[in-house]
Amino acid sequence: QSKEWKDTMGTDKPSKKGDNNEKEKEKDKGSKQAMMQHMEKPTHGKGALSVFTMEDVSALDHSKISSQLSGIKTKEGLVQQLQAANYKVATKKAAHEEKVVRSRKELMDMSLQYRDEKTLWRKYAVIELQDLCEVYYKAKMKYYHTIIDVEMKYAETCQVKYEKLDKSLTAVSGHLSQWTLEDVRSSVLQALEIAYSIRLSKEVMEKRDELKSIQVVLDEYEKEYLLLKQEKGNSHVDMTLRSHEVIKYLTELIGVKRNFDKASKDKSDKSTSHSHTLEEIDEFVHVVLDEKKRRQIQCYILDERVKEGIMCKTFRESTSKNAKNTTLEEIYEFVESLIAQFTQQSFPIDKLFNGKDLSLVQAFVKVLVYDCVFIHIFVVRDAVRICLDSDRGKQEYKQLKKIKHFAYFIIRVDTSVGSKT
């Protein structure tokens, strides 16, 4: 059909008025050929991303368009039909472009919201919210980027349609007096069908369909995220609830260690002594204990809504301003005061645990709090490096290394700088 319509448009029909003037016929033929050049189907550059594709117009659609045009009895009416189609495409193009602009603004606002919430959850040291916040907003950003991409492709496709219709409209309008009613009707028919045949490519359609699956996942993340924000994103901490969480956490650590010791004993088939020295617990924490358990201590130490977090913030800010003058002993005193606050003031573990359990808990807390400070308070690592790069710091390091109660601190300092000093 498509070939037949194009052949029809390319045929120079005799005038119904019987005009046999060869010059007029050649002029008329040249005008039609010029119009046909405007009607050439769009092509893609080699290697270009396929935005749109050309599809054959179905017999049913051809029949509908032909039937609609056959009811129009004037050339002016046919031109108006072409103008209406052109206006409709231009309106759709504007709507898609507007959606792109709106989506970009929403994406920018969302990026700022993501930054603010991510900062807040770090301040509150709520690991679950930090993780879910990242997952949720990344999914949401992917959704918006896909929308923008699809809408831009829609707009580009509409632009191609608009250009084809506009060129056809110019050609037909410019030769309206020269062409017969049937010539105009045939030209308008072909223009509409070519515009109708320009469709979004398969790749773009697949991206559009992908939005549905992204939306389903996004809705689940959003629901989960909002619930978690209500549960753990408050500006204050219920210390009674926090106390229960800490006791449960420390009890779980004891259980994990006991189970590990038992399993090790069963494998060796002989009595094995499992000490609770800091070095032994340090190895257990960093080799055996899972990452989730290691990270959980952050929730209690770095949370700026409670005393421990405030202490960390204060030390971080003061050290940032005066890192070059910070001594190793000052860092040690800060960490030990943090441990004392946690185990004696906030959660008096000597009243909650006893005997071997108490010594085990004390060792776990010490190792995990040192982890928090040396891994997550970046200025501490910087201050240690600056200190050890100076003659004063090197001398202090040698003196502290001789004192027994600084032994574990020195181990963490060595680990922090990556080698023995």
Residue pairs with C-beta under 8 A, 6 or more apart in sequence:
1 56
1 57
1 59
1 62
2 56
2 57
2 193
2 197
5 62
5 186
5 189
5 190
5 193
6 190
8 186
9 32
9 36
9 39
9 186
9 187
9 190
10 32
10 33
10 36
12 25
12 28
12 29
12 32
13 180
13 182
13 183
14 25
15 24
15 25
15 28
15 180
16 180
19 25
27 178
28 175
28 178
28 179
31 171
31 174
31 175
31 178
31 179
32 175
32 179
32 183
34 171
35 168
35 171
35 172
35 175
35 187
38 164
38 167
38 168
38 170
38 171
39 164
39 167
39 168
39 171
39 190
39 191
39 194
41 54
41 194
41 197
42 52
42 54
42 160
42 164
42 198
44 50
44 51
49 203
50 201
50 202
50 203
50 204
51 153
51 156
51 157
51 200
51 201
51 204
52 153
52 156
52 157
52 160
52 198
52 199
52 200
52 201
52 204
53 198
53 199
53 200
53 201
53 202
54 197
54 198
54 199
55 197
55 199
56 197
57 65
57 193
57 196
57 197
61 193
61 196
62 193
65 189
65 192
65 193
65 196
66 189
68 81
69 78
69 81
69 185
69 188
69 189
69 192
70 185
72 78
72 81
72 185
73 181
74 181
75 176
75 179
75 181
75 184
76 176
78 172
78 181
78 184
78 185
78 188
79 169
79 172
79 173
79 176
79 184
79 188
81 188
81 192
82 165
82 168
82 169
82 172
82 188
82 191
82 192
83 169
85 165
85 191
85 192
85 195
86 162
86 165
86 166
86 169
89 158
89 161
89 162
89 165
89 195
90 158
90 162
92 154
92 158
93 155
93 158
93 159
93 162
96 151
96 152
96 154
96 155
96 158
97 151
97 155
99 147
99 151
100 148
100 151
100 152
100 155
103 144
103 147
103 148
103 151
104 148
106 144
107 141
107 144
107 145
107 148
110 137
110 140
110 141
110 144
111 141
113 137
114 133
114 137
114 141
117 133
117 137
118 130
118 133
118 134
118 137
120 233
121 129
121 130
121 133
121 233
122 130
123 304
123 309
124 232
124 233
124 303
124 304
124 305
125 298
125 299
125 300
125 301
125 302
125 303
125 304
125 309
126 232
126 233
126 299
126 303
127 295
127 296
127 298
127 299
128 228
128 232
129 225
129 228
129 229
129 232
129 233
132 221
132 224
132 225
132 228
133 225
135 221
136 218
136 221
136 222
136 224
136 225
139 214
139 217
139 218
139 221
140 218
140 221
140 222
142 214
143 211
143 214
143 215
143 218
146 207
146 210
146 211
146 214
147 211
149 207
150 204
150 207
150 208
150 211
153 200
153 201
153 204
153 207
154 200
154 204
157 198
157 199
157 200
160 198
161 195
161 198
164 191
164 194
164 195
164 198
165 191
165 192
165 195
168 187
168 188
168 190
168 191
169 191
171 187
172 179
172 184
172 187
172 188
172 191
176 184
179 187
200 208
235 305
236 305
237 303
237 305
237 306
239 306
239 346
242 300
242 306
243 347
245 299
245 300
246 300
246 346
246 347
247 347
247 352
249 296
249 297
249 300
250 349
250 352
250 353
250 361
250 364
250 365
252 293
253 289
253 293
253 360
253 361
253 364
254 353
254 357
254 360
254 361
254 364
256 288
256 289
256 293
257 281
257 284
257 360
257 364
260 284
260 288
261 272
261 274
264 272
264 274
265 271
265 272
265 274
274 280
276 356
276 359
276 360
276 363
277 363
278 363
278 366
278 367
278 407
278 408
278 411
279 408
279 411
281 360
281 363
281 364
281 366
281 367
282 367
282 408
282 411
285 294
285 364
285 367
285 368
285 371
286 294
294 368
294 371
297 365
297 368
297 369
297 371
297 372
298 372
298 376
300 306
300 308
300 342
301 308
301 309
301 312
301 338
301 342
301 369
301 372
302 308
302 309
302 312
302 372
302 376
302 377
303 309
304 310
304 312
304 313
306 346
307 341
307 345
307 346
308 338
308 341
308 342
308 346
311 334
311 337
311 338
311 341
312 338
312 372
312 373
312 377
315 334
315 377
316 377
316 379
316 380
319 326
319 379
319 380
319 383
320 379
323 379
323 382
323 383
323 386
324 386
324 390
326 383
326 386
326 387
327 387
327 393
327 396
328 384
328 387
328 393
328 396
328 397
328 400
328 409
328 413
329 396
329 400
331 373
331 380
331 383
331 384
331 409
332 400
332 406
332 409
334 373
335 369
335 370
335 373
335 409
338 369
338 373
339 365
339 366
339 369
342 365
342 369
343 349
343 350
343 362
343 365
344 350
349 358
349 361
349 362
349 365
350 358
353 361
366 408
370 408
370 409
370 412
373 380
374 380
374 381
374 412
374 415
374 416
380 416
381 416
384 413
384 416
384 417
385 416
385 417
386 393
387 393
387 396
387 397
388 394
388 397
388 413
388 417
388 421
394 421
397 410
397 413
397 421
400 406
400 409
400 410
401 410
413 421
414 420
414 421
